[in-house]
């Protein structure tokens, strides 16, 4: 790939370094979300916008309302019909739990924090908020509560409601559920994650489907290997949900066919650490590009055939697994965007995609 680095001018305020976590094509351009980290390590939310070619980026005005919102690092973005929604967080409080906020871009081009009750994302049953996605039904956040897998939904991204303890989605007598990502399909949503069966210490791959009526059906996987397995990221490849995740010490591939996750090939080598696993999965036609942590560093992998065969892709920047580091990849009309952060400074790279 012919990678081109994009300059990210800092928004007005205390000087610092860009933090980048995600990118999304939206309307007639692109957005990159993250934050700014100052010399003392304090953060504030930040967003950059560019045209469809991803060449020239400029800061977007951000209007934070809450104490932790003013410190958020924005980590996931999604777009529906030109409307941008974002999720961010900042560890805080006595236990250092993530304090999560949702955001949306208003008609005046300002990214505004949504005022929400503390228990919507936090509270005594909070576990984590993972990914934000968009589609015909609206916006959906995948995450987890003490009751197991959970989702937050919104029609326009301006206000979310939680489905916590939902039958089929939440943990039950069969085991403990975990949701990691989601994708919109024609008749609703598919959520991907894992199930820790009762009496076992590892996970099996599992997913859920909903037609937007609040009813969730569990989607099991064929041929569980007996190793630790879970679905970590999912996207559509030529209209078919394809998920990547851990399969023991490698990255496994699954395709959703006839409401069953059917295992495909595998690639790479992964050792357990805070920097292991699939961090992003982007699709452009039959091409899939994944950002994967092998336990010590992050890299890119590409499949040209919808997920059957994979090979390493030369990354525009080497990123080691250290505090604050991250790598993500996003696809849009004719463009791939890589958000790369080495824990010191975030950088964005673009490449014209032939797929």
Protein Blocks (a to p, Z undefined) as FASTA:
>chain_A
ZZddddddddeddddddddfbdcdehjbccdddddddfkopacdddddddfkomaccddd
dddfbfmlmmoccfbdcdeehiacddddddedjkopacdddddddfkopacdddddfklm
gojkbcbdcbdcddfklpadddddfkbpcddddfklpaccddehiahjaccfkbccddfb
dcddfklcadddddddehiabdcddddddehlopacddddehiehiacddfbdcdeehia
cddddehjaccddddeehiacddddedjddddfkgcjfbdcdehjbccddddehjaccdd
ddfehomaccddddfbdcdddehiacdddddehiacddddehlaccddddddfZZ
